[in-house]
Amino acid sequence: MQRYKVTLMYDGTNFAGFQRQPNKRTVESTLTNVVNKMAKQPQPAIVVYGSGRTDAGVHALAQVVHFDFPFLIPAENMRKGLNSMLPMDMEVLKVEEVADTFHARYDVSGKRYQYRMDMGEFRNPFKRNYTGHWKFPVDLNKINQACADLVGEHDFTSFVASGAQTRTFVRTIYEASCHVDAANHELVFDFYGNGFMYNQVRIMVGVLVEIGSGTRPVHDIPRLYEVKDRKQARRTVPAAGLYLKHVYYMGEDPEHPTKLPQHQR
C-alpha cells in the first residue's frame, strides 16, 4: 500500500459540501469514486480522508486529502490519472508519496481562508457564485482595527453556527486582515489560524462589514467574546465568497509549527 497526499482545488457551486452525504454530490464522494475506479474497485474500498470539511457552495484553492492506494503509481502519473477522470469543477494540483504516518486531518497545523465581497450597488450575476455582496459604503480602517481584535487565542462561541461538532470553541487566529481589490471592486478578507469551526469565517466577516459600515462599534468583537451569544453576532454572509486557500502541516510554517490539539479538531 502506498499513501498519497493530494492537493486539489474545486468550485464548490454544485457540490453539497466536502463531506460524503447520502444521495448528494460532494467532493469527498466524487474523489472517492474516481480513486476506487483507478484501483479497479478494490475490496475493501479505498477511503479518502480530507483536512476538514467545507460547506455547500464554499470553494477550495488548495484542499488536502490522503488515501492509501493498493499499488504504486508515480506521483505525477497519479495526478494526471485523477485529473483525466475528475469532473470539470475539480482539479488535482499536486500529488506526493508520503509515509503511512501522515494524516491529512490530524497533522494540520493551520489553515488560511479568504473571503471575497463584491461592493457593487447590485449583485453581479457573473459573481453570484464566487463572492458575497455588500452594497453599503465601508471604512477599511475600521475593519482592520476590528481584525486586530480577532488575532490571538479566544473563545469564538459567538461566531459559531449551531451544529458545530467540536468540544471547545477556543481557537487561535494568527493573522486577520482586509484589503480592497480595486480592479474587481471587492473587499478581500484573509484569515489564518490553527483551525476554524462551522460558519466561523462567514460570521466573522458579517461582523466586520457591519463594523465597516458603522452599524457596530469598532471594538465590538471583545464584547462578543464575553457574551458567548451567537445571536448577537447576527449575520452569516453567503458561502459563495469563501475560499479555503491553504492547509499548513508540520514543518511548512516555522512560526506556527504545532498541530491543532485533538480536542479542537
C-alpha positions in Angstrom: 0.0 0.0 0.0 1.2 3.5 -0.8 -0.1 6.6 0.9 -0.7 9.7 -1.3 -1.1 13.3 -0.2 -3.2 15.1 -2.7 -3.7 18.9 -3.0 -6.8 19.8 -5.1 -8.9 22.8 -6.0 -12.6 22.8 -6.6 -15.5 25.1 -7.5 -18.0 24.5 -4.7 -21.0 25.8 -6.5 -22.5 22.5 -7.5 -21.3 20.5 -4.5 -23.3 19.9 -1.3 -20.0 20.5 0.6 -16.9 18.3 1.0 -18.2 15.5 3.3 -20.0 12.5 1.9 -23.8 12.6 2.2 -26.5 10.2 1.1 -27.8 10.9 -2.4 -25.9 14.2 -2.7 -22.9 15.2 -4.9 -20.0 16.0 -2.6 -16.3 16.5 -3.1 -15.4 13.5 -1.0 -17.7 11.1 -2.7 -16.7 12.3 -6.2 -13.0 11.9 -5.5 -13.5 8.6 -3.7 -15.4 7.1 -6.6 -12.6 8.2 -9.0 -9.8 6.8 -6.8 -11.6 3.4 -6.5 -12.2 3.3 -10.2 -8.5 3.8 -10.8 -7.7 1.0 -8.5 -10.1 -1.4 -10.2 -12.7 -1.3 -7.4 -10.6 -3.0 -4.6 -12.1 -4.7 -1.6 -12.2 -3.1 0.9 -12.8 0.1 -0.9 -10.3 2.9 -0.6 -11.2 5.7 1.9 -10.3 9.3 1.2 -9.5 11.5 4.3 -9.7 15.3 4.0 -8.0 18.0 6.0 -11.5 19.2 7.0 -15.0 20.0 5.7 -16.1 22.8 3.5 -19.8 23.6 3.4 -22.1 23.7 0.3 -21.1 26.4 -2.0 -17.6 27.0 -0.5 -14.6 26.8 -2.8 -11.1 25.4 -2.3 -7.9 26.7 -3.9 -5.8 24.1 -2.1 -7.7 21.4 -0.1 -5.6 18.4 1.0 -6.6 14.8 1.3 -4.8 11.5 1.7 -5.6 7.9 0.7 -3.9 4.5 0.6 -3.6 3.0 -2.8 -3.1 -0.7 -3.3 -0.2 -0.4 -5.7 2.5 2.1 -6.5 1.9 4.7 -9.2 4.4 7.6 -9.7 3.0 10.7 -8.1 2.9 12.7 -11.4 1.1 9.8 -13.1 -1.4 9.7 -10.3 -2.1 13.4 -10.7 -2.6 13.0 -14.4 -4.8 9.9 -14.0 -7.0 11.6 -11.4 -7.4 14.7 -13.5 -8.4 12.7 -16.6 -11.3 11.2 -14.6 -12.5 14.1 -12.4 -15.3 16.4 -13.4 -14.5 19.9 -14.7 -15.2 21.6 -11.4 -12.3 19.7 -9.7 -8.6 19.6 -10.4 -5.7 17.9 -8.6 -2.8 20.4 -8.3 -0.2 18.1 -6.7 0.3 14.5 -5.6 3.0 13.4 -3.2 4.0 10.0 -1.9 4.1 10.2 1.9 4.8 8.0 4.8 1.9 5.9 6.2 2.1 8.1 9.4 0.9 11.2 7.6 -2.8 12.1 8.1 -4.5 14.9 6.1 -6.7 15.9 9.1 -4.8 15.1 12.2 -1.4 16.6 11.1 -2.9 20.0 10.2 -1.1 22.9 12.0 -3.1 25.7 10.4 -5.5 26.9 7.7 -5.8 30.0 5.6 -9.2 31.2 4.3 -10.1 34.1 2.0 -13.5 35.8 1.7 -14.3 38.0 -1.3 -17.1 40.5 -1.1 -18.4 42.3 -4.1 -19.1 46.0 -3.4 -21.4 46.8 -6.4 -24.7 48.6 -5.9 -26.5 45.5 -7.2 -25.5 41.9 -7.2 -23.4 41.0 -10.3 -24.9 37.9 -11.9 -21.5 36.7 -13.0 -20.1 36.9 -9.5 -23.1 35.4 -7.6 -21.4 32.0 -7.2 -18.0 33.4 -6.3 -18.4 36.4 -4.0 -20.6 37.7 -1.3 -22.3 41.1 -1.8 -22.2 44.3 0.4 -23.6 47.4 -1.2 -23.1 49.8 1.7 -20.0 52.1 2.0 -17.4 50.8 4.4 -14.4 52.3 6.3 -11.5 50.0 5.6 -9.5 51.4 8.5 -12.3 50.5 10.9 -12.5 46.9 9.5 -8.7 46.4 10.0 -8.9 47.8 13.5 -11.5 45.2 14.3 -9.5 42.5 12.5 -6.7 43.1 15.1 -9.2 42.1 17.8 -9.6 38.7 16.2 -5.9 37.9 16.4 -4.9 35.7 19.3 -6.5 32.8 21.3 -10.2 33.4 22.0 -13.4 31.7 22.8 -15.4 32.0 19.5 -18.7 30.8 20.8 -20.5 33.9 19.4 -19.0 33.2 16.0 -20.0 29.6 15.5 -23.3 28.3 14.0 -25.4 25.7 15.8 -24.4 22.2 14.7 -20.7 22.7 15.2 -19.2 19.3 16.2 -16.4 20.4 18.5 -15.6 20.0 22.2 -14.4 23.6 22.6 -14.9 26.9 20.8 -11.4 28.1 21.7 -9.2 28.8 18.6 -6.2 30.9 17.8 -6.1 33.3 14.8 -2.6 34.3 13.7 -3.5 36.8 11.1 -6.7 38.7 10.1 -6.8 41.5 7.5 -8.9 43.1 4.8 -7.9 45.0 1.7 -9.7 46.4 -1.4 -9.2 44.7 -4.8 -9.9 47.9 -6.8 -9.8 46.2 -10.2 -12.7 43.9 -9.2 -14.4 46.3 -6.8 -14.2 43.8 -4.0 -13.3 43.6 -0.3 -10.9 40.7 0.3 -10.6 39.3 3.8 -7.8 36.9 4.8 -7.7 34.8 7.9 -5.0 32.4 9.1 -5.5 30.3 12.2 -4.9 26.9 13.8 -8.5 25.9 12.9 -11.9 27.2 12.1 -15.3 26.0 13.1 -18.7 25.7 11.3 -19.5 29.0 9.6 -16.9 30.8 11.8 -15.3 32.7 9.0 -18.6 33.7 7.4 -19.9 35.0 10.7 -16.7 36.9 11.4 -16.9 38.6 8.0 -20.6 39.5 8.8 -19.5 41.3 12.0 -16.6 43.0 10.2 -18.7 44.5 7.4 -21.2 45.8 9.9 -18.3 47.5 11.8 -17.0 48.9 8.5 -20.5 50.3 7.7 -20.8 51.9 11.1 -23.7 49.8 12.4 -21.4 48.2 15.1 -18.8 49.8 17.4 -15.2 49.3 16.1 -14.2 47.2 19.1 -17.4 45.2 19.5 -15.6 41.9 19.0 -14.1 41.7 22.5 -17.7 42.1 23.9 -18.9 39.2 21.6 -16.2 37.0 23.2 -17.6 37.8 26.6 -21.3 37.3 25.9 -20.9 34.0 24.1 -24.1 34.5 22.2 -24.4 33.6 18.6 -27.5 35.8 18.1 -25.5 38.9 18.9 -23.1 38.3 16.0 -26.2 38.3 13.8 -25.2 37.9 10.2 -23.8 34.9 8.3 -22.5 36.0 4.9 -23.1 33.7 1.8 -20.9 30.7 1.3 -20.2 31.7 -2.3 -17.4 34.2 -1.3 -15.4 31.8 0.9 -12.3 30.0 -0.3 -10.0 27.5 1.5 -6.7 29.0 0.4 -4.1 26.8 2.1 -3.7 24.0 4.6 -0.5 24.0 6.6 1.3 21.0 8.0 4.2 20.5 10.4 7.4 22.0 9.1 5.6 24.2 6.5 5.2 27.2 8.7 8.1 27.7 11.2 6.2 30.4 13.1 3.3 28.2 14.0 4.6 24.6 13.9 2.3 22.8 16.3 -0.7 20.6 15.3 -4.2 21.6 16.3 -4.9 19.9 19.7 -7.0 16.8 19.5 -9.9 18.4 21.4 -10.1 21.3 18.9 -10.3 19.3 15.7 
